Amino acid sequence: MSLLGEQVKAAGVVGCGGAGFPTHVKVGARAEYVIANGAECEPLLRVDQQLMIARADEVIAGLELMGEAVGASRLIIALKKKYQGAIDALRTEIARLHSRVELSLLGGYYPAGDEQVLVYDVTGRLVPEGGIPLDVGGVVDNVGTLINLYQASRGVPVTHRFLTVTGEVKHPVTLSVPVGAFVEDVIAAAGGTTVDEYEILDGGPIMGAFTSGYVSKKTTGLIVLPRDHKQVLYKQRSIEIDIKRAAWACDQCRACTDMCPRYLLGHRIEPHIIMRLVGQQRADAIPPEDLAKAYLCCQCGLCGMFACPTTISPDKVIAALVGAMKEKGVARTLLSDKFDPHPIREGRKIPVSRISRRIDVLRYDRDAPLKSEPLAVNRVRIPLHQNVGVPCQPMVKIGDRVEEGMMIGRPPEGSLGAPIHASISGVVEHIFDDSIFIRA
C-alpha cells in the first residue's frame, strides 16, 4: 500500500456521501479520471455546496492527491450549475494554484449524484450493470471525502463531520460536529425544534433513514419533520402493507420504470414488472431472471416518492427483495455492459424542485449558513460500524482516558473496514456492543 493509502487508512477516512466505503481501497486503484462528487442532489442539504466555497483549496488538494495516487489523467469536480458561489470559489482557487482540475456543470435534477448517472453525464461512459465507476476507468469521491483525504495526508484523523441541520428547527445551520455527538445536542445548536411531535432523518429527505440517535461519519444532514409529515409516514409504513398495495393498487402504468434513472441509462431494471410479480405471487415463486433485476436498483426513491400515482413503494419492495436474496446467498447475474441509454433520457430527468414539492419539503428549502467553529459537546457515543465492511473492535476499556484524535477502535486485520478515533477528549464510561461512550 502507498504512503497515502496508509495515511488514509490510519485516519479512518470513509465516503462522506452516505455509503461509507473505506477510501484507502480507492487510493490503491488505477484509474483514468477522478470525479469529485459535489452534485448534492438531495433537497435541503447544503453541506457540500458550502464546503466547496469555504474549503475549495482543500477539495482541490484532495482531488489532486487522489489523482496522483491512481494515475489519473483527468481530475473533475462535478457540481450543479446553479451552485454559483461554489463555482466562483473553485475557479478562483484553480487559477491561484495553477491546478489542472476542471469543472463539469450539471443540471438541477435528481439523482444527479448517483455514481452511475454522474459518470455518464460527466464522461459519456456507461458503468456496467452491477458495476462500479472503476469498471470504466473512473474513481468517484464526495467532496467532503477529499477534504478528509487531504487532512489525512497531514496526519489528521477523521473526528468530525460537516452536516446540515434543517427542517422544523429555529435556525437551520451547517456545522462541524464530533462523530458520535448526540442528535439532540446537534438539534439544540440549531435553536431547537419548532414542533413538539417530530421525527429526525439522518441524510436527505428522500434517501435518509430515521436517526440512530448519534452522528456518524456518514451523516450528511439531520432533517426534523413533523411526525405526521408524508415522508415520515411513507418511511414508517411496513413492508407488508407495501406488498399488499402492490397486489391491489398497482395499475401497471409503468411510470416507475419510465422515470427510473438506471432504466434510463439502459439497465434492465423494470420496477413495474417486479411490482406485478410481487403482487401476483409469492416472492419465492418469481422467476430468477426477474428477481435478478432487483439488484440493479440504486434506491433513489423516485419510483415511490414521485412517479407512482397510487403511492405504492417499489423502492421499498425492491429493497426487501434484495435483502432476502442476499440472506439466501443469491448472486448478481445481470452484469452486462452492452446497452444504450434511453433515447429520451434527457427529457425524463426530474428537477429537484418538482420532487421537493411532491414530497412536501419545499417549505423547508432555506439557507443553512456554515458555522466556522466546530460544535462543542461533553459526550459522544461513537459507533463501531460506520462503513462498508466489518465493525471495529474496541482498543480501549472502561475508565481509560482518551484524547481527541486517539484511535479507539479498528477492524480485524485483513478485513475491509476503517478505524475510529476519539472525537472529544475525556473518559471512556461505557463500551456497548455497537459503540463507545466517552464523556468529557
C-alpha positions in Angstrom: 0.0 0.0 0.0 1.2 3.5 -0.8 2.1 6.1 1.8 -1.1 8.0 1.1 -3.1 4.8 1.3 -1.6 4.0 4.7 -2.3 7.6 5.9 -5.9 7.5 4.7 -6.4 4.1 6.3 -4.9 5.1 9.6 -7.1 8.3 9.6 -10.3 6.3 9.2 -11.4 8.1 6.0 -14.6 6.7 4.5 -17.0 8.0 1.9 -18.9 11.1 3.1 -21.7 10.8 0.6 -23.7 8.3 2.5 -22.3 4.8 1.7 -19.1 4.9 3.8 -16.8 2.9 1.6 -13.3 2.8 3.0 -11.3 5.4 0.9 -7.9 3.7 1.2 -9.2 1.0 -1.1 -9.8 3.5 -3.8 -6.4 5.1 -3.3 -4.9 1.7 -4.3 -6.7 1.6 -7.6 -5.6 2.6 -11.1 -7.9 5.0 -13.0 -8.0 7.3 -15.9 -10.0 10.0 -14.2 -11.3 11.0 -10.7 -14.6 12.8 -10.2 -15.2 14.9 -7.1 -18.9 14.5 -6.5 -20.3 17.9 -5.5 -23.8 17.3 -7.0 -25.5 17.1 -3.7 -28.7 16.0 -5.4 -30.9 15.6 -2.3 -33.2 18.5 -1.4 -32.5 20.7 1.6 -28.8 19.7 2.1 -26.2 22.5 1.8 -23.1 21.0 3.2 -21.2 20.0 0.0 -22.0 23.4 -1.6 -20.7 25.2 1.4 -17.6 23.1 1.7 -16.8 23.9 -2.0 -17.0 27.6 -1.1 -15.3 27.7 2.3 -12.6 25.0 1.7 -12.2 25.0 -2.1 -8.4 24.7 -1.7 -8.7 21.5 0.3 -11.2 20.0 -2.1 -8.7 20.7 -5.0 -5.7 19.4 -2.9 -7.5 16.2 -2.0 -8.6 15.6 -5.6 -5.0 16.2 -6.8 -3.7 13.7 -4.2 -6.2 11.1 -5.2 -5.5 11.7 -8.9 -1.7 11.3 -8.4 -2.3 8.1 -6.4 -4.4 6.4 -9.0 -2.5 7.8 -12.1 -5.5 9.7 -13.4 -5.1 12.0 -16.4 -8.3 13.9 -15.7 -9.4 15.5 -12.5 -13.0 16.7 -12.5 -15.2 18.4 -9.9 -18.9 17.8 -10.8 -21.4 20.2 -9.4 -24.7 21.8 -10.4 -24.5 24.9 -12.5 -26.9 26.7 -10.0 -24.2 26.5 -7.3 -22.7 29.8 -8.5 -20.9 30.6 -5.2 -19.1 27.2 -5.3 -18.2 27.6 -9.0 -16.7 31.0 -8.4 -14.7 29.8 -5.3 -13.4 26.7 -7.1 -12.4 28.7 -10.3 -10.6 31.2 -8.2 -8.6 28.5 -6.4 -7.9 26.5 -9.6 -6.4 29.7 -11.1 -4.4 30.6 -8.0 -3.0 27.1 -7.6 -2.4 26.6 -11.4 -4.3 23.4 -11.0 -5.3 21.0 -13.8 -8.6 20.4 -12.1 -11.6 21.0 -14.4 -15.3 21.7 -13.6 -18.3 19.8 -15.0 -21.6 21.7 -14.5 -24.7 19.6 -14.1 -28.4 20.4 -14.3 -30.6 20.7 -11.3 -32.1 17.2 -11.5 -32.4 14.2 -9.1 -30.4 12.0 -8.7 -27.5 13.8 -10.3 -25.2 12.5 -7.6 -25.8 8.8 -8.2 -22.4 7.4 -9.2 -23.5 5.8 -12.4 -25.7 8.7 -13.5 -22.8 11.1 -12.7 -20.2 9.1 -14.6 -22.3 9.1 -17.7 -23.3 12.7 -17.5 -19.7 13.8 -16.9 -17.7 11.4 -19.2 -20.3 9.8 -21.5 -19.1 6.3 -20.3 -21.7 3.7 -19.2 -20.9 1.8 -16.0 -21.9 -1.9 -16.5 -25.0 -3.3 -14.8 -24.0 -4.1 -11.2 -20.7 -2.4 -11.8 -18.7 0.5 -10.3 -17.1 3.5 -11.9 -13.7 1.8 -11.9 -15.1 -0.6 -14.5 -15.0 2.3 -16.9 -11.7 3.9 -15.7 -13.1 6.1 -13.0 -12.9 6.8 -9.3 -15.7 8.9 -7.7 -15.3 10.6 -4.3 -17.5 13.0 -2.4 -16.0 16.5 -1.9 -16.1 16.0 1.8 -14.2 12.7 1.5 -11.5 14.5 -0.5 -11.1 17.1 2.2 -10.7 14.3 4.8 -8.2 12.6 2.4 -6.2 15.9 2.3 -6.2 16.2 6.1 -5.2 12.5 6.4 -2.1 13.3 4.3 -1.2 15.7 7.0 -1.7 13.2 9.8 -5.2 14.4 10.9 -7.7 11.6 11.5 -11.5 11.9 11.0 -13.0 13.1 14.2 -15.7 15.5 13.0 -18.4 15.5 10.3 -19.8 18.6 8.5 -23.6 18.3 8.2 -26.7 20.4 7.6 -29.4 20.7 10.2 -32.8 21.9 8.8 -36.5 21.3 8.6 -38.6 22.1 11.7 -35.7 23.9 13.5 -35.5 27.5 14.5 -32.2 28.3 12.9 -31.1 26.0 10.0 -27.3 25.6 10.1 -24.4 23.7 8.6 -21.7 22.9 11.1 -18.8 20.6 12.0 -19.9 18.1 14.6 -17.9 15.5 16.6 -18.5 12.0 15.3 -20.8 10.3 17.9 -22.4 13.5 19.0 -26.0 13.0 20.3 -28.6 14.2 17.8 -30.4 16.2 20.4 -27.2 18.2 21.2 -26.9 18.9 17.4 -30.5 20.0 17.1 -30.1 22.3 20.1 -27.3 24.0 18.1 -29.9 24.9 15.5 -32.1 26.6 18.2 -34.2 23.5 18.9 -37.3 22.3 17.1 -40.3 24.3 16.2 -42.8 21.4 16.7 -43.4 19.2 19.7 -44.0 15.9 17.8 -41.3 15.1 15.3 -39.0 12.6 13.7 -35.4 13.1 12.6 -34.0 11.8 9.3 -30.2 11.1 9.1 -29.4 12.1 5.5 -31.6 13.7 2.9 -35.4 13.7 2.9 -35.6 11.2 0.1 -32.9 8.6 0.9 -32.4 9.4 4.5 -33.3 7.0 7.3 -34.6 7.6 10.9 -31.6 8.5 13.0 -29.9 6.1 15.4 -29.5 9.0 17.8 -25.8 9.7 17.1 -23.9 11.3 14.3 -21.7 9.0 12.2 -19.0 9.7 9.6 -21.8 9.1 7.0 -24.3 11.7 8.4 -24.8 14.3 5.7 -27.7 16.0 7.4 -30.3 15.9 10.2 -33.8 16.8 9.0 -36.5 17.4 11.5 -40.0 16.7 10.2 -43.4 16.7 11.9 -44.5 13.2 13.0 -47.4 13.3 10.6 -45.4 14.5 7.6 -45.9 12.5 4.4 -42.3 11.5 4.2 -42.3 10.2 7.8 -45.5 8.2 7.2 -44.0 6.8 3.9 -40.8 5.6 5.6 -42.7 4.2 8.6 -45.2 2.2 6.5 -44.5 -1.6 6.9 -43.3 -3.7 4.0 -46.3 -6.0 4.5 -48.6 -3.1 3.6 -46.4 -2.1 0.6 -46.6 -5.7 -0.7 -50.4 -5.8 -0.3 -50.6 -2.4 -2.1 -48.6 -3.9 -4.9 -51.3 -6.6 -5.3 -54.4 -4.4 -5.2 -53.3 -0.9 -6.2 -50.7 -1.2 -8.9 -52.3 -0.2 -12.2 -49.2 -1.1 -14.3 -48.9 2.4 -15.7 -45.1 1.9 -15.9 -44.3 5.4 -14.6 -42.0 3.9 -12.0 -40.0 2.3 -14.8 -40.2 5.2 -17.3 -38.6 7.6 -14.7 -36.1 5.1 -13.2 -32.6 6.7 -13.6 -31.0 3.2 -14.1 -33.6 2.1 -16.6 -33.0 5.4 -18.5 -29.2 4.5 -18.6 -30.2 1.3 -20.4 -30.1 -1.2 -17.5 -32.6 -4.0 -17.5 -34.4 -3.0 -14.3 -38.2 -2.5 -14.7 -39.8 -1.8 -11.3 -43.3 -2.2 -12.7 -42.6 -5.8 -13.7 -41.2 -6.5 -10.2 -44.3 -5.0 -8.6 -46.6 -7.0 -10.9 -44.8 -10.3 -9.9 -44.7 -9.5 -6.2 -48.4 -8.6 -6.3 -49.4 -11.8 -8.1 -47.4 -14.5 -6.4 -45.0 -15.3 -3.5 -41.5 -13.9 -3.8 -40.0 -17.4 -3.9 -42.0 -18.2 -7.0 -40.8 -15.2 -9.0 -38.6 -16.3 -11.9 -34.9 -15.9 -11.1 -34.2 -13.7 -14.1 -36.9 -11.2 -12.9 -35.6 -11.3 -9.3 -32.1 -10.5 -10.5 -33.4 -7.2 -11.9 -33.9 -6.0 -8.3 -30.1 -5.9 -7.8 -29.9 -3.1 -10.3 -31.9 -0.7 -8.2 -30.0 2.3 -6.7 -32.7 3.1 -4.1 -33.1 6.7 -5.2 -36.8 6.5 -4.3 -38.1 8.3 -7.4 -40.4 5.4 -8.2 -42.3 5.5 -5.0 -42.0 9.1 -3.9 -42.5 10.8 -7.3 -43.6 8.5 -10.2 -46.3 6.3 -8.7 -49.8 7.8 -8.9 -51.2 5.3 -6.4 -48.5 5.9 -3.7 -47.1 2.3 -3.9 -43.4 1.9 -2.9 -41.5 0.0 -5.5 -38.2 1.1 -3.9 -39.1 -0.4 -0.5 -40.4 -3.6 -2.1 -37.3 -4.0 -4.2 -35.0 -3.3 -1.1 -36.8 -6.1 0.8 -36.3 -8.5 -2.2 -32.6 -7.6 -2.4 -32.2 -8.1 1.4 -33.9 -11.6 1.2 -31.7 -12.6 -1.8 -28.6 -11.5 0.0 -29.6 -13.6 3.0 -30.0 -16.6 0.8 -26.7 -16.0 -1.0 -28.3 -15.3 -4.4 -25.6 -13.9 -6.6 -26.0 -11.0 -9.1 -26.5 -12.3 -12.6 -27.2 -9.2 -14.6 -23.8 -7.8 -15.4 -24.0 -6.7 -19.0 -22.0 -3.8 -20.4 -23.9 -4.0 -23.8 -26.7 -1.4 -23.6 -27.5 2.1 -24.7 -29.3 5.0 -22.8 -32.9 5.6 -23.4 -33.4 8.0 -26.4 -35.5 10.5 -24.4 -33.5 10.2 -21.1 -32.8 13.9 -21.0 -36.5 14.7 -21.1 -37.3 12.5 -18.2 -34.8 13.9 -15.7 -36.7 15.1 -12.7 -36.0 18.7 -11.4 -35.2 18.7 -7.6 -37.8 21.4 -7.2 -40.5 19.1 -8.5 -39.7 16.2 -6.3 -39.3 18.7 -3.3 -42.9 19.9 -4.0 -44.2 16.4 -4.3 -42.8 15.2 -1.0 -43.7 18.4 0.7 -40.3 19.7 1.8 -40.2 22.8 -0.4 -41.2 24.9 2.6 -38.0 23.9 4.3 -35.8 25.0 1.4 -34.0 27.7 3.4 -30.4 28.9 3.9 -28.4 26.9 6.4 -25.3 29.1 7.0 -22.0 27.4 7.6 -20.5 27.9 11.1 -16.8 28.1 11.2 -16.4 26.8 14.8 -16.9 23.1 15.5 -19.8 22.2 17.8 -18.5 21.7 21.4 -20.2 18.7 23.2 -19.4 17.0 26.5 -20.4 13.5 25.5 -20.3 11.2 22.4 -21.3 7.7 21.6 -19.1 6.6 18.7 -20.5 3.8 16.5 -18.2 0.9 16.0 -19.6 0.3 12.5 -19.6 3.4 10.2 -18.5 2.0 6.9 -19.0 -0.7 4.2 -17.3 -3.8 5.6 -16.9 -5.1 9.1 -17.3 -3.2 12.5 -14.3 -2.1 14.6 -13.1 -3.9 17.6 -12.6 -1.6 20.7 -9.0 -0.7 21.6 -9.9 0.9 24.9 -11.5 -0.2 28.1 -13.9 1.5 30.6 -12.1 4.1 32.7 -9.4 4.9 30.1 -8.6 8.5 29.5 -8.6 9.3 25.7 -7.5 12.4 23.8 -9.3 13.8 20.7 -7.8 12.1 17.7 -6.7 8.9 19.5 -7.5 5.6 17.8 -10.1 3.8 19.9 -11.2 1.0 17.6 -10.0 -0.8 14.4 -11.3 -3.6 12.2 -9.8 -7.1 12.4 -6.5 -7.4 10.5 -7.0 -8.2 6.8 -10.7 -7.2 6.7 -12.5 -4.4 4.9 -13.1 -1.5 7.3 -11.8 1.7 8.8 -10.6 2.6 12.3 -12.4 5.1 14.6 -10.9 7.8 16.7 -12.0 9.7 19.8 -13.8 12.9 18.7 -13.5 14.6 22.1 -11.1 14.3 25.0 -12.5 12.5 28.0 -13.0 9.2 29.8 -14.5 6.0 28.4 -17.6 5.4 30.5 -19.3 2.6 28.6 -18.4 0.1 25.9 -21.6 -1.2 24.2 -21.9 -3.9 21.6 -22.2 -1.3 18.9 -20.5 1.9 20.2 -18.1 3.5 22.7 -19.4 6.2 25.1 -17.0 9.0 26.1 -17.7 11.8 28.5 -15.5 15.0 28.6 
